[in-house]
Structure formats: structure tokens, C-alpha cells
């Protein structure tokens, strides 16, 4: 089996509806510029509160993708 290397980055997605949609937004945006995405791990979730009400859900994800530098 060939050896592989993966790079891990952190992204924060936002949604006005849910943490799940915030995570999905982060992954789908990353997929537009990165290839060979592998795993997204949710590492933190928080809320933006304005005037006493939740205005946004934020999800921080660690996203890994196959590293092809130097190939």
C-alpha cells in the first residue's frame, strides 16, 4: 500500500438555521477549492446572539484532505 499524507485545516461555517447546516456550509465551500476531502471533525459549536435571540449557529470543523504537494 502506498503511503499517503493528509493536511488538516480548521474552518468555521455559519448558518441561521442549525449547527448541522453550518458544518455542511464549511465542507461544501472547501470542496470548491480542495480535492480529495476525507474527514470533517466537529471541534466546537457556538451561537451568535443579538438582542437576546440566536441569530447564527457556528460550527468549527477540522477538515482533512489528501496532500499532493510536490507530486
Residue pairs with C-beta under 8 A, 6 or more apart in sequence:
4 66
4 67
5 66
5 67
6 38
6 64
6 65
6 66
6 67
7 64
7 65
7 67
8 62
8 63
8 64
9 30
9 62
9 63
9 65
10 43
10 60
10 61
10 62
10 63
11 26
11 27
11 29
11 30
11 60
11 61
11 63
12 22
12 26
12 58
12 59
12 60
12 61
13 21
13 22
13 23
13 24
13 25
13 26
13 27
13 29
13 58
13 59
13 61
14 22
14 25
14 48
14 56
14 57
14 58
14 59
15 21
15 22
15 24
15 25
15 56
15 57
15 59
16 55
16 56
16 57
17 57
18 57
19 42
19 45
19 57
19 58
19 59
20 59
21 57
22 45
22 56
22 57
22 58
22 59
23 40
23 42
23 59
23 61
26 40
26 59
26 61
26 63
27 37
27 40
27 61
27 63
30 37
30 63
30 65
31 37
34 63
34 65
35 65
35 66
35 68
36 65
36 66
36 68
37 63
37 64
37 65
38 64
38 65
38 66
39 63
39 64
40 61
40 62
40 63
40 64
41 61
41 62
41 63
42 59
42 60
42 61
43 60
43 61
43 62
44 59
44 60
45 57
45 58
45 59
45 60
46 58
47 54
47 56
47 57
47 58
48 54
48 55
48 56
48 57
48 58
49 55
